[in-house]
Amino acid sequence: MTIIYKQIQDQLNELNNTITQLDISQISQPLHYLHNATLGQHVRHILEMLQCLLNGYESGCIDYINRTRNLNLESNKTLVLETIQTIKISFIKPNKDLKIKITEMHSNIEEYIETNFERELLWQLDHIIHHLAMFKVGLIELNIPLENNFLGVAYSTMQYKKGH
């Protein structure tokens, strides 16, 4: 499973490097092409979902719906960078069976889906890339030059483009 760990590390490094270059006004500005979301909101979401998985690993049950939300991750660069570093050293764990708790919105009926840690890491990788793609749209809207044209691009897409 070393590939998935490396790819998540790479994506978190890209996020870290990009956040380092931005100022708080850029991170906090509502963006038209993101339906008035901010770059900070996307960062918070990425990090909270990873934290939720790590918390669920310990308890054996992941609850993405009722995860802890920390709005400070939207606007506190220091906290964001510290959180990225903490996650990077925390998510390398042995695989184990887990459950995902899902709740039906209107009735509050709960169900549990079986999964495992490695499967969730793969989902997290895709989730990070998806939000970094939206993050990239925000950077373009802010006229911020991209140092990495592959920010938010899936590994399969990069491999395909490399071969053509």
C-alpha positions as CSV (number, residue, x, y, z in Angstrom):
1,M,0.0,0.0,0.0
2,T,3.0,2.3,-0.3
3,I,1.6,3.8,-3.5
4,I,-1.5,5.3,-2.0
5,Y,0.4,6.7,1.0
6,K,2.9,8.4,-1.4
7,Q,0.1,9.8,-3.6
8,I,-1.7,11.2,-0.6
9,Q,1.5,12.7,0.7
10,D,2.2,14.2,-2.7
11,Q,-1.3,15.8,-2.8
12,L,-0.9,17.2,0.7
13,N,2.5,18.6,-0.2
14,E,0.9,20.3,-3.2
15,L,-1.8,21.8,-1.0
16,N,0.8,22.9,1.6
17,N,3.0,24.5,-1.1
18,T,0.1,26.3,-2.6
19,I,-1.4,27.6,0.7
20,T,2.1,28.9,1.7
21,Q,2.1,31.2,-1.4
22,L,-1.4,32.7,-0.7
23,D,-2.3,35.5,1.6
24,I,-5.4,35.4,3.9
25,S,-7.4,37.7,1.6
26,Q,-7.0,35.2,-1.3
27,I,-7.9,32.3,0.9
28,S,-11.0,34.0,2.3
29,Q,-12.4,35.6,-0.8
30,P,-15.7,34.2,-2.1
31,L,-15.2,33.1,-5.7
32,H,-17.8,33.4,-8.5
33,Y,-16.8,30.2,-10.3
34,L,-16.9,28.3,-7.0
35,H,-20.5,29.4,-6.3
36,N,-19.2,31.9,-3.8
37,A,-17.2,29.3,-1.9
38,T,-13.7,30.2,-0.8
39,L,-10.4,28.4,-1.3
40,G,-10.3,28.2,2.5
41,Q,-13.6,26.3,2.6
42,H,-12.2,23.7,0.2
43,V,-9.0,23.4,2.3
44,R,-11.1,22.9,5.4
45,H,-13.3,20.3,3.8
46,I,-10.2,18.3,2.5
47,L,-8.6,18.3,5.9
48,E,-11.7,17.6,7.9
49,M,-12.5,14.5,5.8
50,L,-9.0,13.2,6.4
51,Q,-9.3,13.9,10.1
52,C,-12.7,12.2,10.2
53,L,-11.1,9.0,8.7
54,L,-8.3,9.1,11.2
55,N,-10.8,9.5,14.1
56,G,-12.9,6.7,12.6
57,Y,-9.9,4.5,12.4
58,E,-9.5,4.7,16.2
59,S,-13.2,4.0,16.9
60,G,-13.8,1.6,14.1
61,C,-16.6,3.7,12.7
62,I,-16.4,6.7,10.3
63,D,-19.1,9.3,10.3
64,Y,-18.4,11.7,7.5
65,I,-21.8,13.3,7.9
66,N,-21.4,14.3,11.5
67,R,-17.7,15.0,11.4
68,T,-16.2,17.8,13.5
69,R,-16.1,21.1,11.6
70,N,-13.4,23.7,12.4
71,L,-14.1,27.0,10.6
72,N,-10.7,28.3,11.7
73,L,-9.3,26.0,8.9
74,E,-10.8,28.4,6.4
75,S,-8.8,31.4,7.4
76,N,-5.9,30.5,9.7
77,K,-2.9,29.6,7.5
78,T,-0.8,28.6,10.4
79,L,-3.4,26.1,11.6
80,V,-3.9,24.8,8.1
81,L,-0.2,24.2,7.6
82,E,0.1,22.5,11.1
83,T,-2.9,20.3,10.3
84,I,-1.5,19.2,7.0
85,Q,1.7,18.2,8.8
86,T,-0.1,16.4,11.5
87,I,-2.2,14.4,9.0
88,K,0.8,13.5,6.9
89,I,2.4,11.8,9.9
90,S,-0.8,10.3,11.2
91,F,-2.4,8.4,8.3
92,I,0.2,5.7,7.7
93,K,-1.5,2.9,9.6
94,P,-2.1,-0.8,9.0
95,N,-5.2,-1.7,7.1
96,K,-8.2,-2.8,9.2
97,D,-12.0,-3.3,8.7
98,L,-14.1,-0.2,9.4
99,K,-17.7,0.8,9.1
100,I,-19.2,4.0,7.7
101,K,-22.2,5.4,9.4
102,I,-24.8,6.9,7.1
103,T,-27.9,8.7,8.2
104,E,-31.0,9.2,6.1
105,M,-31.7,13.0,6.2
106,H,-35.4,13.1,6.8
107,S,-36.0,10.1,9.0
108,N,-32.6,10.0,10.8
109,I,-32.5,6.3,10.2
110,E,-28.9,5.1,10.5
111,E,-27.2,2.3,8.6
112,Y,-23.6,1.1,8.5
113,I,-21.6,0.1,5.4
114,E,-18.5,-2.1,5.7
115,T,-15.3,-0.8,4.3
116,N,-11.6,-0.9,5.3
117,F,-8.9,1.7,5.9
118,E,-7.1,1.3,2.6
119,R,-10.4,1.6,0.6
120,E,-11.1,4.8,2.4
121,L,-7.6,6.1,1.7
122,L,-8.2,5.5,-2.0
123,W,-11.5,7.4,-1.7
124,Q,-9.7,10.2,0.2
125,L,-7.1,10.5,-2.6
126,D,-9.8,11.0,-5.2
127,H,-11.6,13.4,-2.9
128,I,-8.5,15.5,-2.4
129,I,-7.8,15.6,-6.2
130,H,-11.4,16.6,-6.8
131,H,-11.2,19.5,-4.4
132,L,-7.8,20.6,-5.6
133,A,-9.3,20.8,-9.2
134,M,-11.9,23.2,-7.8
135,F,-9.1,25.0,-5.9
136,K,-7.2,25.4,-9.2
137,V,-10.3,27.0,-10.7
138,G,-10.3,29.5,-7.8
139,L,-6.6,30.2,-8.3
140,I,-7.3,30.9,-12.0
141,E,-10.2,33.2,-11.1
142,L,-7.8,35.1,-8.7
143,N,-5.2,35.4,-11.5
144,I,-2.7,33.5,-9.4
145,P,0.0,31.8,-11.6
146,L,0.0,28.0,-11.2
147,E,3.4,26.5,-10.4
148,N,2.0,23.0,-11.0
149,N,-0.3,22.5,-14.0
150,F,-1.2,19.1,-12.6
151,L,-2.8,20.4,-9.4
152,G,-6.1,18.7,-9.2
153,V,-5.4,16.2,-12.0
154,A,-6.0,12.5,-11.4
155,Y,-3.0,10.2,-11.6
156,S,-4.7,8.2,-14.4
157,T,-5.2,11.4,-16.4
158,M,-1.5,12.3,-16.0
159,Q,-0.5,8.8,-17.1
160,Y,-2.8,9.0,-20.1
161,K,-1.5,12.4,-21.2
162,K,2.1,11.2,-20.7
163,G,1.5,8.3,-23.2
164,H,-0.1,10.5,-25.8
